[in-house]
Amino acid sequence: MSFVSHAQNFEDVRLWRAFGNVDGGRYLDIGTQDPTLDSVSLAFYGRGWRGVHVEPTPAYAAAMRLARPDEVVIEAAVSNRLETMSFFEISGSGLSTGCAELAAIHAAAGWENRVIEVATITLAEVLSQMGDAPIHWLKIDVEGMEAEVLASWGEHPARPQALVIEATSPNTQQQSHLAWHGMVTERGYIDVAFDGLSRFFVHQDHAALGEALALAPNVFDGFQITANHFAAGGLVAAHAAEAEAFRVEIERLGRELQTGGL
């Protein structure tokens, strides 16, 4: 079965290269957003993996529960803040954030937001809920709140084998990892790749996975993309134009038949 990538930047291709030999693996996806569009976990889910999703935006959390009824969906923001926090929801986008400064930047660029109160949970609490079984990969995509998420790891001993952490400021190519990089490496992780959007790490106990994660997705991975992927935009537009041309031609032929022109 061909591997179909759903992730925005082919993160799932790298992860599958590292973990494709694992049956029934587990993941933790923090900042899940949509269950299909740009999903890092969907390809794994389709191959029998299961995991935990943490998503503070009510609409996306509800969509994930509907699409994945056999997975755990925690509707909360991962943080050390107590009980609740103000969250700036930017509807229909992946830009919602708990960072007021970023929300103001987005508002100035024309992205309207509404402030909602969301529950909070620490990363340590999530890891405790997942128990002692191995977590093969952890993804963090939280629109400027990466340091806050990692700080809430605390003293919990769990060490997912691989990490994928968004490492650029939202909607920019400006790297942002210096704010949290030390919190990762001090837990025994090795930085193995930066793909222009996220940084990939492997724990030192699983250093052999580093080579698989470091390689850029390439022709030897034999993967396909969906029509929703940005890289398919040209083909989708061309197919739509062809379909419209066929529709117009069929209508023209239909009119000629009705008038006896054929």
Buried (B, 14 or more C-beta within 10 A) or exposed (E): EEBBBBBBBBBBBBBBBBBEEBEEBBBBBBBBBBBEBBBBBBBBBEBEBBBBBBBBBEBBBEBBBEBBEEBBBBBBBBBBBEEBBEBBBBEEBBBBBBBEEBBEBBEEEEBEBEEBEBBBBBBBBBBEEBEEEEBBBBBBBBBBBBBBBBBBBEEBEBBBBBBBBBBBBBBEEEBBBEBBBEBBEEBBBBBBBBBEBBBBBBBEEBEEBBEBBBBEBEEEBEBEBBEBBEEBEEEEEEEEEEEEEEEEEEEEEEEEEEEEEE
